[in-house]
Amino acid sequence: GIPLDIGWIVAFLLFATAAWLPAPVRAVVPDRTWAPMAAIAGGASFLLLLFATQNRVPFGSVLLAAGAVVIGVVRGAQTMRAASAYQQARRQAERDELTGLANRRRLTTFLGDSGRMPAGALLLIDIDRFKWVNDSMGHAAGDQVLLQLAPRLASQVGSDDLVVRLGGDEFAVFLAGVTDPDAAYVAAELLRTRAGRPMNVSGIELEMDLSIGIALTPRDAGSLSELLKAADGAMYRAKRSRMGSAVYEADDGPD
């Protein structure tokens, strides 16, 4: 009944006008401004509910405060579920589906950008006669070989190292801080001996040998692609010569 009430009419007219205006096209940027306001509203609502336990407060105010608290709890639960799902998706994106080891994406993240890789030794591991297992015993038997080899490799490295399944029967182990070729060779031979123990595959005991190519950073490569190429060349030389493990040399190549 006072002139100030005209403001309500003006406000609703502005809301209606805004609804008809076209929305501007802009980059999608997550809005974080609601978070502190929601926290303040939730806290104030909770205090109001506490106050209402000892004092007379209009029922409508209590109902609104209770609703605000419930909405805050529900929204918090949704945020926690979303964060958990995001973390799980990230883990799955960097994990090999069959063995649970890290995958090539994780190796890329672990070693970082070109020219900034940590010093260490990359051991590229290939299972000898794996194709024969797949062809003669079936792919299920090949999967058993991979599933038995994966934990053997993982048990032989330290917390700063990384074990990766690159795909097929190729694995990689990055030994952080190992920059001496002789030390890397000894580590590779020890890994080959312990991980290449006989395996029980479909009730048959198989002798599975490994061929390992060794490349060092920064000595042999400045990027991940160069490092993998160098280790691959050394691995092929080890496989051809049946020498088990080989450290990269300048004339190594797959052919």
N, C-alpha and C positions, 0 to 999 in steps of 0.2 A: 503493500500500500504506500510505499514511498518512492521517490524518483530513482533511488539507487537500484530498485528492482528491474528497471529497464536494462541494466547490465546483463541480466540473465538472457533476455531476448536477444540482445546484441551478440552474446557469446554463442548461443545456439545458431544464429544466422552465420556467424563466422565458421562454426563447425561444418554447417551445410555447404558453405562456399568452398571450404577446403576440400571437401569430399568430391566436388566436381572438378577441381583443378587437376591437370595431368601431373603425375609424379615425375620429378626430374630423374634423368638417368645418371647414375653415379656408381663409382666403384663400390663393390660390396666389402665393407670393413666391419669386422665384429664390433658391436657396440658394448662397451664395458661400463658405460656411465650408469646403468641401472643397478649395478652391484652394490655400491655404497648406499644408494637410496633404499634398496631392498633390505639391506642390513639394518639401516636406521629404522625403517618401518616395522620390521620384524621385532627388533629390540623394544621399540616403543609399545607395540601391541602386547608383547609379553609382560612388560612392566604394568601396562594397564590391567591385564588379567590378574596380576598379583595384587594390584591396588583394589580391584573389585572384590577380592576375597575378604577384605576387611572394611570396605566402605560401600555405600550405595552408589551404584553407577547405572545409568540408563541401559536397559537391556539391549537396545540397538547398538550401543557402543561396544558392549561386551561381545555381541555376536560378530560385529565387524572385526574386532581385535582377534577373536578366535579364528575367524576365517583367514586373516592375514598370516597368523602363525602356521595354520595348516598348509596354506599355499607355499609359505617359505620352506616348510619341511619337505613337501612334495617336490618343489623345484630343486632343493638341495639333493634329494635322492636322484632326480633325473640327471643332474650335473655329475654326480659321482658315477652313475651308470655310464654316461657318455664318456667320461674320462677313462673308465676302466675298459670300455670297448675300444677306445682310441689306442690305449697302450697295448691291448691284445692284438689289434690290427697291425701295429708297428712291429710287435714281436713276430707275428706270423709272416709279415713281409720280409723279414730278415732271417727266416728259418727254413731249412730244407724240410719239405713235407714228409718224406719217408724216414729219414734218420734223426730229425730233430736238431741236427747240427746247424751252424750258421751257413748261409748261402753266399753267392757271389756279391749280392747287394750289401750284405753285412761286411764282407771283406773290403769292398770299396769304401764303406763308411769308416771302417777300422783304420785303414791305411791313409785315408785323407786325400787331399788334392795332390796333383803332380808337383814334384819338387819339394813337398813338405812331408813325405812319408817318414815314419819312424825308422830308425836303423834296426836291421834284423835280417833274418834269413827266411826265405820262402821255400818250403819243401813241397814240390808238386808230386803227388803220389798217384800211380796208376797200378791197377790190379792186373797182373799177368794172367793170361788164359781166362779172363772174365767172359769174353765172347763165347768161348767153348762151353762155359757153365750155362749161359743163357740158351745157346743153341741146342745143347744135348740134354739139359735137365729142366729147361723152362725158365721163364722170367721170375717165377716165384722163388726158385732156388737162387737166382741172381740177387733178388731182394734180400734173401736170408744172409748172403755173403756181405752185402752192404750193411745190414743191420748189426751183424757181429763185428765188422771192422770198425764202425763208427765209435762205439764206446772204448774200444781198445786204443784208438788214436787219442781220444779225449782224455783218457786216464794217464797219458804219458807226457802231458804238457803242463805248464804252470799257469797261474791265474792271469798273468800278463800276456799269454800267448793265445792264439786263435786257431781252431780247427774248422775247416770249411769243406762242404761237399760242393764242388763246382758243377757237377752234373755227370750222369752216367756212372762210370767207375772211377772218376777222377776226384781226388781229394787234395786239399792244400792245408799245410800247417805253417803258420807264421810264428817264428821264434823271436820274440822281441829282444833286442840287445845283442843278439849273436851276430857278430860282424867278421869273425875270423873263419876263413874257409875250412881249416882243419877241424875246428870245433863244430862247425855246421855239419861236416861230413860224419864226424863221430856221432852226433846227435841223430842224424838221419839213419845211420846203420843200426843204432840202438833201437830207434823207433821201428825200423823195418823188421828187426829180429823179434821184437816183442809183439808187434801187431800182426805179423805174418804167421803166427802159430796155426796149427791145423784147425779146421773148422768142421763142425758137424752140420752138414747140409742135407736135409731130407733123409736123415739116417745114415748118410755116407760121410766118412771123414775125408776131407779134401785138404791138400797142401796148397795154400794160396800164397804165391810169392808176390812181392811188391817191387816196382821200379820207382826210384825217387830221383828227381832232378832238383838241384839246389841252386838258387840265385840269391845274391846278397844285395841289400840296399844300404847305402847309396852306391856301392862299388859297381854293380852290374846294370843298374837301371835307375831312372829318375821318376818313373811313373808306373802305375799298376800294370798297364798293358805291356810295357817294356819288361817289367819284372816277370810277368807270366810267360811272355815269349822266351825270355832267357831260361827260365826254369823248365819250360817245355822242351827247348832244345837239349838241355842237359839230360832230361828224363828220357828222350828218345835215344840218346847215346848210351845211357845206362841200360835201356831195354835191348838195343841192338847187340851190345857187347856182353850182355848178361852179367854185368858187374854190380848190380844191386842199386848203388847210389853213385851219382856223379855231380861234381861241382861245375857250374857253367864256365865254358871257355869261349873265346871270341869266335871260333869257327864252328860252334855248335849250331845245329839246325835240325828240323824234323826230317829232312830228306837225306 
